[in-house]
């Protein structure tokens, strides 16, 4: 089995902390030395304690699903002899309350738009089948409780 690791780093600095007005800005560190500035979402913790331009966990979850789906789509399209020139997804996650009244990402909509070239062009049905197959194999989708809808553009 594989393992995937991330390091999450936050520091108080000279902030008081006990007044609950501390910055939620932090950093995600990944293998290879790549870092991503992260924060709580401004919808969860108001500005200026959140950092609006940083990635928040909810956005990252939506992006991880969309990215995983795309990678499987590209692989399956290639194996079926299609040439994908461009793939862009306009993914959206929707926060709702669960049966215990707790907020969670209940639904995620993927809206992938693809452009193909070459002699072998997929039909709408083949594109839909590629998306279905990609969703079935996506590790992130298989890990989520959220309902995922794929609406090809």
N, C-alpha and C positions, 0 to 999 in steps of 0.2 A: 504494500500500500504506500501511497505517497503522502508526504507531509507538506504543508504550506504554512509559512510563518510570516508574521508581521510584528514589528516593534512599534508600540504606541508610546510617545513621550510627551508629557505635559510638565511644566514647571510653574510654580507659584510666582517666583520672582519677588518683587516688593509689594505685591498686592495683599490687602488685608485678609481676604478669604472668608473670615467669619461673617462678613456682611452680605455674602452671597453675590457680590458684584465682581467676582474674579473672571478673567478671560477664559473662555472655553477653547480658545485656539490651542492647537497642539500639532504634532507631527506624526505622520505614518512613515515608517522606514521599511524598505523592502530589500530583498537580496540584490546584490549588484550595486548597492549604495544609493538607490533611487529613493527620494523623499517626496512626500506629498503633504502640503499644508492642509490641515483638517480643523474642523470646529463642529460645535453643535449647530443645528439648523436655526436660523433666526426665528422660524415659526415655533421652535421649542424653547429657546432661550433668547430673549430679546437683545437687540443691539444696545449697547456696544459690547456686551459680554460674549456674544457670538461674533464670528468673523465671516461676513457674508460672502467674501470672495474665496473662502476656503471650501474644500469638499466636506460635506457632512455625511454621516453614516448612511442616512436614507438615500441620498444621491448615489453613494458608492454601491449600495445594494442594487439599485436599479441599473447602474452602469455595468456592474459585474454580470448581472443576468443578460443584459443586451449584448455584452461582449462575448460571453460564453456561447450564446445562441448564434451570433454572427460567425464565430470561428467554426462551429459545427456546420453551419450553412455553407460556408466557403469550401470546406472539406468535401461535403457531400455533393455540392455542385461540380467541383473539379472531378470527382470520381465518376460522375455521370456524363462528363464530357462537355460541360457548359463553361464558358469563359465569363467570369464576373469581372467587370471593369470598375464598378463602384458599388459600395454598400453603405447606406447611412440609415441609422435608426433614430427615431424620435420617441424614446421610451419615457413613460411616465408611471410613477408609483403613486398609489392612493392610500392615505392613512385613514383608518377607521377604528372603531372600538370593537374589541372581540366580545365573546359571550360573558367575560368577567369584567367588562367595562374598561379594559386596558387598550391603549393605542397600539396598533401594529400596521405594517404594510399589508393591507388586505388584498389589493389588486395591483397588478402591473400590466400595462399595455405596451407592447412592442409594436412600433410602426415602421418596419424596415422598408426602405426603398432601394431597389437594385437596378443596375444597368448591366446588360450583357452585350457581348459582341461575338463574332465568329459565325460559322456556318450553321452550327447547331444552337438554335434559340429555344429556350423553354417556353412551354405554354403556361397559362395561368394555373392550370391544374398541377403541372409539374412543380411550379414555384411553391404553390400551397403545400404539396407533398414534401418538398425540401424543408419548408418551415416546420411542418409537423414532425418529420424525422429529426430535425435539429432540436426541437423542443424535447422530444422523447429522450435524446442522448445528452442534453446539456446537464453537466454536473450541478451547476448552480440551481437550475430549475428543479432538479430532483431533490434539492436540499431545502426548498422553500415551502412554506405553508400557504403563501399568497396564491391566489388565482392568477394565472397568466393568460392573457389574450394576445394573439398575434394578428395584426391587421396590416397585411402588406399594402403598401401604397402603390 
